[in-house]
Amino acid sequence: MKTTKQLHVKEPIKIRFKDLSDGNKSIYLDYYLNGKRKYEFLKLYLIPEKTKEDRAKNETTLQLAKAVQAKRIVDLQNEEHGFKSKNKLSKANLIDYVNKIADKHLAKTGNKHGEYYNFKSLALHLTIYKGEKIPFSKVDEDFAKGFIEYLETAKNQNLHKTKKNPYLSQNTKNKLYKKLNTALKQAVREKIIPENPMDYIDNDDKPKAKAGTREYLTIEEVKQLIKTDCKNIDVKNAFLFCCLTGLRFSDVSRITWENFNKNNSGGNELRFKMKKGGKEIVVQVSDEAMKFAPRPDDEQPTDRIFKLSKNEIVNPILSEWVKSAGITKNITFHCARHTAATLNLSLGTPIAVVSKLLGHSKIATTQIYAQIVDEAQRQAVDKQNGIFE
């Protein structure tokens, strides 16, 4: 009787396991194609088998990993045999896609200095990295890793042509990486690409943001500004109002008189929806802050409290005013928010309360200001050293 010899077909995609520090094993796929190796971590994990339930759970997880492996092999074979992808947009150009995202932000906000600028900058650096035509079919893990390497030595291509350092700052590298990740996530949602290759980049390889300095004004400096004239009274009042309330420029420039209410104690409060994130918050407003929001007799409920131009117009006016007050710090309108945070913490307001006042979603964000106050207090105490020698 003849025996049939079984043919062993070499699998192009293998299941592998990576030991983790917590004792679990991460499951990933190992691709080896045309002399190149690629890994796909499945976000599936095997746990230490201490009970029957553990073993059953691992078997289910492993079956799921095998199902993903089988699908990937079929997809690969379809590509090799010339079957067209169901995704009709697979040949879309990444550069065009990023520019369209930028244009949508501009149409929505009218602001060229926000997300529009960031995505236009991303499109520029992607063009320098790989040219004007980058089909999504070429945007894989190797592409993402290569872009990170490019950022490490990329020169500053500032769109405003202002003089800056010749190479990208660490924070700019981080921002460009994040914007590419955002664009690719959107492409996945729109079914242009099946998955985001950025998901497989190790955290240690991602460009990290560098903690920046948060410029703020001391109480004495705020007092000096109050005594100093500003050529635009709305800019002066709005900035001082924000130094006490912590409002962002995007919010203080939109709030109207109907946003004001009386709280249960008879005090003033602002109830509005923040432009950033769309979260509705209530901000308690002190009598001191209300001095900078005088209401004319002819004002209507829907009138804006402060008549402000765009931020890029307001900041030069603010800078001139600060300079005339004898303050040498580089102050922008956003520094009013930093001032409100440090001022309240210096006055002993609990950090949780300050966090709520600023509308922070995480108290860790507010903790940065607590560290600034602690450092300022330490420096103040250090000045005592040697005064009696």
TIVEX-552960 format. One record per residue (C-alpha): x, y, z; residue in three letters; chain. Coordinates in steps of 0.2 Angstrom, whole numbers. Each point is the difference from the previous one (the first is absolute). Example, Ala and Ser with C-alpha at 12.3 -4.5 7.8 and 13.67 -1.06 7.14 Angstrom:
# TIVEX-552960
{r {62 -22 39} 'ala' 'A'}
{r {6 17 -3} 'ser' 'A'}
***
This chain:
# TIVEX-552960
{r {0 0 0} 'met' 'A'}
{r {7 17 -5} 'lys' 'A'}
{r {1 13 12} 'thr' 'A'}
{r {-3 18 -5} 'thr' 'A'}
{r {14 12 5} 'lys' 'A'}
{r {-7 15 9} 'gln' 'A'}
{r {6 17 -7} 'leu' 'A'}
{r {5 13 13} 'his' 'A'}
{r {-4 17 -7} 'val' 'A'}
{r {10 14 8} 'lys' 'A'}
{r {-11 13 8} 'glu' 'A'}
{r {5 18 -4} 'pro' 'A'}
{r {-8 6 16} 'ile' 'A'}
{r {4 -9 16} 'lys' 'A'}
{r {-7 3 18} 'ile' 'A'}
{r {13 5 13} 'arg' 'A'}
{r {0 4 18} 'phe' 'A'}
{r {9 13 10} 'lys' 'A'}
{r {3 -1 19} 'asp' 'A'}
{r {-7 15 10} 'leu' 'A'}
{r {6 6 17} 'ser' 'A'}
{r {-17 -5 8} 'asp' 'A'}
{r {2 -18 -5} 'gly' 'A'}
{r {-12 1 -14} 'asn' 'A'}
{r {5 -4 -19} 'lys' 'A'}
{r {-4 12 -14} 'ser' 'A'}
{r {-6 -8 -16} 'ile' 'A'}
{r {7 7 -16} 'tyr' 'A'}
{r {1 -5 -18} 'leu' 'A'}
{r {17 -1 -9} 'asp' 'A'}
{r {0 4 -18} 'tyr' 'A'}
{r {15 -5 -11} 'tyr' 'A'}
{r {-3 5 -18} 'leu' 'A'}
{r {13 3 -14} 'asn' 'A'}
{r {14 1 13} 'gly' 'A'}
{r {-8 12 11} 'lys' 'A'}
{r {-7 -3 17} 'arg' 'A'}
{r {-15 9 8} 'lys' 'A'}
{r {-10 -2 16} 'tyr' 'A'}
{r {-18 2 5} 'glu' 'A'}
{r {-4 0 18} 'phe' 'A'}
{r {-18 -6 2} 'leu' 'A'}
{r {-4 7 17} 'lys' 'A'}
{r {-4 -17 6} 'leu' 'A'}
{r {8 -8 15} 'tyr' 'A'}
{r {3 -17 8} 'leu' 'A'}
{r {-1 0 19} 'ile' 'A'}
{r {9 -12 12} 'pro' 'A'}
{r {-10 -16 1} 'glu' 'A'}
{r {-4 -3 18} 'lys' 'A'}
{r {-17 -7 -2} 'thr' 'A'}
{r {-11 -9 -12} 'lys' 'A'}
{r {-9 17 -4} 'glu' 'A'}
{r {17 8 -4} 'asp' 'A'}
{r {4 -15 -12} 'arg' 'A'}
{r {-17 2 -8} 'ala' 'A'}
{r {2 19 -2} 'lys' 'A'}
{r {17 -3 -8} 'asn' 'A'}
{r {-7 -12 -13} 'glu' 'A'}
{r {-13 12 -5} 'thr' 'A'}
{r {13 14 -2} 'thr' 'A'}
{r {11 -11 -10} 'leu' 'A'}
{r {-14 -5 -11} 'gln' 'A'}
{r {-4 18 -3} 'leu' 'A'}
{r {18 4 -5} 'ala' 'A'}
{r {0 -15 -12} 'lys' 'A'}
{r {-16 7 -8} 'ala' 'A'}
{r {9 17 -3} 'val' 'A'}
{r {15 -9 -6} 'gln' 'A'}
{r {-10 -10 -13} 'ala' 'A'}
{r {-9 16 -6} 'lys' 'A'}
{r {17 9 -2} 'arg' 'A'}
{r {6 -15 -10} 'ile' 'A'}
{r {-15 0 -12} 'val' 'A'}
{r {1 19 -2} 'asp' 'A'}
{r {19 -2 -5} 'leu' 'A'}
{r {-4 -14 -12} 'gln' 'A'}
{r {-14 10 -8} 'asn' 'A'}
{r {13 14 -3} 'glu' 'A'}
{r {13 -12 -7} 'glu' 'A'}
{r {-13 -7 -12} 'his' 'A'}
{r {-6 17 -7} 'gly' 'A'}
{r {-17 1 9} 'phe' 'A'}
{r {-5 18 2} 'lys' 'A'}
{r {-3 7 17} 'ser' 'A'}
{r {-18 4 4} 'lys' 'A'}
{r {7 17 6} 'asn' 'A'}
{r {-2 11 -15} 'lys' 'A'}
{r {10 14 9} 'leu' 'A'}
{r {16 -9 3} 'ser' 'A'}
{r {9 10 -13} 'lys' 'A'}
{r {-5 17 8} 'ala' 'A'}
{r {14 12 3} 'asn' 'A'}
{r {5 3 18} 'leu' 'A'}
{r {6 17 -4} 'ile' 'A'}
{r {-16 5 -8} 'asp' 'A'}
{r {-9 -8 15} 'tyr' 'A'}
{r {9 10 13} 'val' 'A'}
{r {-2 16 -10} 'asn' 'A'}
{r {-19 -3 0} 'lys' 'A'}
{r {0 -2 19} 'ile' 'A'}
{r {9 16 1} 'ala' 'A'}
{r {-12 9 -11} 'asp' 'A'}
{r {-15 -7 9} 'lys' 'A'}
{r {7 8 16} 'his' 'A'}
{r {2 16 -8} 'leu' 'A'}
{r {-17 0 -7} 'ala' 'A'}
{r {-7 -4 17} 'lys' 'A'}
{r {10 12 11} 'thr' 'A'}
{r {7 13 -12} 'gly' 'A'}
{r {16 -1 10} 'asn' 'A'}
{r {16 -3 -9} 'lys' 'A'}
{r {10 -2 16} 'his' 'A'}
{r {-8 -15 7} 'gly' 'A'}
{r {-3 -17 -7} 'glu' 'A'}
{r {1 7 -18} 'tyr' 'A'}
{r {18 5 3} 'tyr' 'A'}
{r {5 -17 8} 'asn' 'A'}
{r {-7 -11 -14} 'phe' 'A'}
{r {7 12 -13} 'lys' 'A'}
{r {17 -2 8} 'ser' 'A'}
{r {-3 -19 1} 'leu' 'A'}
{r {-3 0 -19} 'ala' 'A'}
{r {15 10 -3} 'leu' 'A'}
{r {12 -12 10} 'his' 'A'}
{r {-8 -16 -8} 'leu' 'A'}
{r {3 8 -17} 'thr' 'A'}
{r {19 2 5} 'ile' 'A'}
{r {0 -17 7} 'tyr' 'A'}
{r {-7 -10 -14} 'lys' 'A'}
{r {-6 12 -14} 'gly' 'A'}
{r {-17 7 -6} 'glu' 'A'}
{r {-8 -16 -4} 'lys' 'A'}
{r {-1 -13 14} 'ile' 'A'}
{r {-14 -13 -3} 'pro' 'A'}
{r {-8 -7 16} 'phe' 'A'}
{r {6 -17 -6} 'ser' 'A'}
{r {18 5 4} 'lys' 'A'}
{r {-5 6 17} 'val' 'A'}
{r {6 -14 11} 'asp' 'A'}
{r {10 -3 16} 'glu' 'A'}
{r {16 3 -9} 'asp' 'A'}
{r {-7 16 -7} 'phe' 'A'}
{r {-4 6 18} 'ala' 'A'}
{r {17 -5 7} 'lys' 'A'}
{r {8 9 -14} 'gly' 'A'}
{r {-10 16 3} 'phe' 'A'}
{r {6 -1 18} 'ile' 'A'}
{r {18 -1 -5} 'glu' 'A'}
{r {-3 14 -12} 'tyr' 'A'}
{r {-6 11 14} 'leu' 'A'}
{r {16 -2 10} 'glu' 'A'}
{r {10 10 -13} 'thr' 'A'}
{r {-13 10 -9} 'ala' 'A'}
{r {3 18 -2} 'lys' 'A'}
{r {-13 13 5} 'asn' 'A'}
{r {-11 5 -14} 'gln' 'A'}
{r {-10 13 9} 'asn' 'A'}
{r {-15 5 -11} 'leu' 'A'}
{r {0 18 7} 'his' 'A'}
{r {18 2 -5} 'lys' 'A'}
{r {5 6 17} 'thr' 'A'}
{r {18 -2 7} 'lys' 'A'}
{r {1 -16 11} 'lys' 'A'}
{r {12 -14 3} 'asn' 'A'}
{r {6 -8 -16} 'pro' 'A'}
{r {-6 -17 6} 'tyr' 'A'}
{r {-17 -6 7} 'leu' 'A'}
{r {-3 2 19} 'ser' 'A'}
{r {-4 -16 10} 'gln' 'A'}
{r {-18 6 2} 'asn' 'A'}
{r {-2 3 -19} 'thr' 'A'}
{r {6 -17 -3} 'lys' 'A'}
{r {-13 -7 12} 'asn' 'A'}
{r {-14 11 -7} 'lys' 'A'}
{r {4 -5 -18} 'leu' 'A'}
{r {0 -19 5} 'tyr' 'A'}
{r {-17 2 9} 'lys' 'A'}
{r {-8 9 -15} 'lys' 'A'}
{r {5 -14 -11} 'leu' 'A'}
{r {-7 -12 12} 'asn' 'A'}
{r {-16 10 0} 'thr' 'A'}
{r {-1 0 -19} 'ala' 'A'}
{r {3 -18 -1} 'leu' 'A'}
{r {-13 -4 13} 'lys' 'A'}
{r {-13 10 -10} 'gln' 'A'}
{r {5 -10 -16} 'ala' 'A'}
{r {-4 -16 10} 'val' 'A'}
{r {-17 7 5} 'arg' 'A'}
{r {-3 5 -18} 'glu' 'A'}
{r {5 -18 -6} 'lys' 'A'}
{r {14 7 -11} 'ile' 'A'}
{r {13 -11 9} 'ile' 'A'}
{r {-4 -16 10} 'pro' 'A'}
{r {11 4 15} 'glu' 'A'}
{r {11 14 7} 'asn' 'A'}
{r {18 -5 -1} 'pro' 'A'}
{r {4 12 14} 'met' 'A'}
{r {-8 -12 12} 'asp' 'A'}
{r {15 -11 -2} 'tyr' 'A'}
{r {13 13 5} 'ile' 'A'}
{r {8 -4 16} 'asp' 'A'}
{r {-3 14 13} 'asn' 'A'}
{r {19 2 3} 'asp' 'A'}
{r {2 4 -19} 'asp' 'A'}
{r {-13 14 0} 'lys' 'A'}
{r {6 18 1} 'pro' 'A'}
{r {-4 6 17} 'lys' 'A'}
{r {-5 18 5} 'ala' 'A'}
{r {11 10 10} 'lys' 'A'}
{r {-8 9 15} 'ala' 'A'}
{r {0 18 -4} 'gly' 'A'}
{r {0 15 12} 'thr' 'A'}
{r {-16 8 4} 'arg' 'A'}
{r {2 19 1} 'glu' 'A'}
{r {-11 8 13} 'tyr' 'A'}
{r {-2 17 9} 'leu' 'A'}
{r {3 3 18} 'thr' 'A'}
{r {-13 10 10} 'ile' 'A'}
{r {11 15 0} 'glu' 'A'}
{r {2 -1 -19} 'glu' 'A'}
{r {-19 -1 -2} 'val' 'A'}
{r {-2 15 11} 'lys' 'A'}
{r {13 9 -11} 'gln' 'A'}
{r {-11 -4 -15} 'leu' 'A'}
{r {-16 6 8} 'ile' 'A'}
{r {9 17 3} 'lys' 'A'}
{r {7 1 -18} 'thr' 'A'}
{r {-11 6 -15} 'asp' 'A'}
{r {-3 -11 -15} 'cys' 'A'}
{r {-5 7 -17} 'lys' 'A'}
{r {-14 -13 -1} 'asn' 'A'}
{r {-11 0 16} 'ile' 'A'}
{r {-8 -16 -5} 'asp' 'A'}
{r {16 -9 -1} 'val' 'A'}
{r {5 6 17} 'lys' 'A'}
{r {-16 -4 9} 'asn' 'A'}
{r {-1 -17 -9} 'ala' 'A'}
{r {18 -5 5} 'phe' 'A'}
{r {-2 6 18} 'leu' 'A'}
{r {-17 -9 1} 'phe' 'A'}
{r {9 -16 -6} 'cys' 'A'}
{r {14 2 13} 'cys' 'A'}
{r {-13 -3 13} 'leu' 'A'}
{r {-12 -12 -8} 'thr' 'A'}
{r {12 -11 -11} 'gly' 'A'}
{r {-11 1 -16} 'leu' 'A'}
{r {8 -3 -17} 'arg' 'A'}
{r {1 13 -13} 'phe' 'A'}
{r {-12 -11 -11} 'ser' 'A'}
{r {-13 1 14} 'asp' 'A'}
{r {2 18 7} 'val' 'A'}
{r {-1 7 -18} 'ser' 'A'}
{r {-17 -9 -2} 'arg' 'A'}
{r {-9 1 17} 'ile' 'A'}
{r {-16 11 0} 'thr' 'A'}
{r {-9 9 14} 'trp' 'A'}
{r {-13 -14 1} 'glu' 'A'}
{r {14 -12 5} 'asn' 'A'}
{r {0 9 17} 'phe' 'A'}
{r {-11 -6 14} 'asn' 'A'}
{r {-1 2 18} 'lys' 'A'}
{r {5 -15 11} 'asn' 'A'}
{r {-9 -6 16} 'asn' 'A'}
{r {10 12 11} 'ser' 'A'}
{r {-4 15 -11} 'gly' 'A'}
{r {17 0 -8} 'gly' 'A'}
{r {4 0 -19} 'asn' 'A'}
{r {3 -15 -11} 'glu' 'A'}
{r {3 -4 -18} 'leu' 'A'}
{r {-9 -14 -8} 'arg' 'A'}
{r {6 -4 -18} 'phe' 'A'}
{r {6 -14 -11} 'lys' 'A'}
{r {19 0 -3} 'met' 'A'}
{r {6 1 -18} 'lys' 'A'}
{r {14 -12 3} 'lys' 'A'}
{r {-9 -17 3} 'gly' 'A'}
{r {-17 7 0} 'gly' 'A'}
{r {-2 -4 19} 'lys' 'A'}
{r {-13 11 10} 'glu' 'A'}
{r {8 8 15} 'ile' 'A'}
{r {-5 12 14} 'val' 'A'}
{r {13 13 6} 'val' 'A'}
{r {-2 9 16} 'gln' 'A'}
{r {5 18 -3} 'val' 'A'}
{r {6 11 15} 'ser' 'A'}
{r {-5 18 3} 'asp' 'A'}
{r {18 5 -4} 'glu' 'A'}
{r {-1 -9 -17} 'ala' 'A'}
{r {-17 9 -3} 'met' 'A'}
{r {9 17 1} 'lys' 'A'}
{r {7 -4 -18} 'phe' 'A'}
{r {-17 -4 -7} 'ala' 'A'}
{r {-10 16 2} 'pro' 'A'}
{r {-17 -1 -9} 'arg' 'A'}
{r {-6 15 -10} 'pro' 'A'}
{r {-18 5 2} 'asp' 'A'}
{r {-4 -3 -19} 'asp' 'A'}
{r {8 -18 0} 'glu' 'A'}
{r {-12 -14 -6} 'gln' 'A'}
{r {1 -18 7} 'pro' 'A'}
{r {7 -7 -16} 'thr' 'A'}
{r {14 13 -1} 'asp' 'A'}
{r {17 -5 3} 'arg' 'A'}
{r {8 5 16} 'ile' 'A'}
{r {17 4 -8} 'phe' 'A'}
{r {1 6 -18} 'lys' 'A'}
{r {16 -9 -5} 'leu' 'A'}
{r {8 -2 -17} 'ser' 'A'}
{r {10 -16 -4} 'lys' 'A'}
{r {13 -7 11} 'asn' 'A'}
{r {14 5 -12} 'glu' 'A'}
{r {-6 18 0} 'ile' 'A'}
{r {-3 1 19} 'val' 'A'}
{r {17 -7 5} 'asn' 'A'}
{r {11 14 -7} 'pro' 'A'}
{r {-11 13 9} 'ile' 'A'}
{r {2 -11 16} 'leu' 'A'}
{r {19 0 -3} 'ser' 'A'}
{r {1 18 -2} 'glu' 'A'}
{r {-10 3 16} 'trp' 'A'}
{r {10 -12 10} 'val' 'A'}
{r {16 8 -5} 'lys' 'A'}
{r {-6 18 4} 'ser' 'A'}
{r {-4 -7 18} 'ala' 'A'}
{r {19 -4 2} 'gly' 'A'}
{r {-3 -19 -1} 'ile' 'A'}
{r {14 -9 -10} 'thr' 'A'}
{r {-9 -17 -1} 'lys' 'A'}
{r {-6 -7 -17} 'asn' 'A'}
{r {-19 1 4} 'ile' 'A'}
{r {-13 -6 -12} 'thr' 'A'}
{r {-19 -1 4} 'phe' 'A'}
{r {1 -18 5} 'his' 'A'}
{r {12 5 14} 'cys' 'A'}
{r {-16 7 9} 'ala' 'A'}
{r {-5 -18 2} 'arg' 'A'}
{r {16 -5 8} 'his' 'A'}
{r {-1 16 11} 'thr' 'A'}
{r {-17 -5 6} 'ala' 'A'}
{r {6 -18 4} 'ala' 'A'}
{r {16 6 10} 'thr' 'A'}
{r {-9 14 8} 'leu' 'A'}
{r {-14 -11 7} 'asn' 'A'}
{r {12 -14 6} 'leu' 'A'}
{r {11 14 8} 'ser' 'A'}
{r {-15 6 10} 'leu' 'A'}
{r {-3 -18 7} 'gly' 'A'}
{r {-14 -6 -12} 'thr' 'A'}
{r {0 -19 0} 'pro' 'A'}
{r {7 -7 -16} 'ile' 'A'}
{r {-16 -10 -4} 'ala' 'A'}
{r {-10 17 1} 'val' 'A'}
{r {13 8 -12} 'val' 'A'}
{r {-2 -14 -12} 'ser' 'A'}
{r {-19 2 0} 'lys' 'A'}
{r {2 19 -2} 'leu' 'A'}
{r {11 -2 -16} 'leu' 'A'}
{r {-11 -14 -7} 'gly' 'A'}
{r {14 -13 0} 'his' 'A'}
{r {-5 -18 -4} 'ser' 'A'}
{r {15 -7 10} 'lys' 'A'}
{r {7 7 16} 'ile' 'A'}
{r {17 -5 -6} 'ala' 'A'}
{r {-1 15 -11} 'thr' 'A'}
{r {-3 12 14} 'thr' 'A'}
{r {14 -9 10} 'gln' 'A'}
{r {13 9 -12} 'ile' 'A'}
{r {-6 17 8} 'tyr' 'A'}
{r {2 -7 17} 'ala' 'A'}
{r {18 -4 -4} 'gln' 'A'}
{r {3 18 -6} 'ile' 'A'}
{r {-7 7 16} 'val' 'A'}
{r {11 -12 10} 'asp' 'A'}
{r {15 5 -9} 'glu' 'A'}
{r {-4 19 2} 'ala' 'A'}
{r {-2 -2 18} 'gln' 'A'}
{r {17 -10 2} 'arg' 'A'}
{r {9 14 -10} 'gln' 'A'}
{r {-8 13 12} 'ala' 'A'}
{r {6 -9 15} 'val' 'A'}
{r {17 -2 -7} 'asp' 'A'}
{r {2 19 -2} 'lys' 'A'}
{r {0 0 19} 'gln' 'A'}
{r {17 -10 1} 'asn' 'A'}
{r {14 11 6} 'gly' 'A'}
{r {-10 16 3} 'ile' 'A'}
{r {6 1 18} 'phe' 'A'}
{r {19 -4 -4} 'glu' 'A'}
***
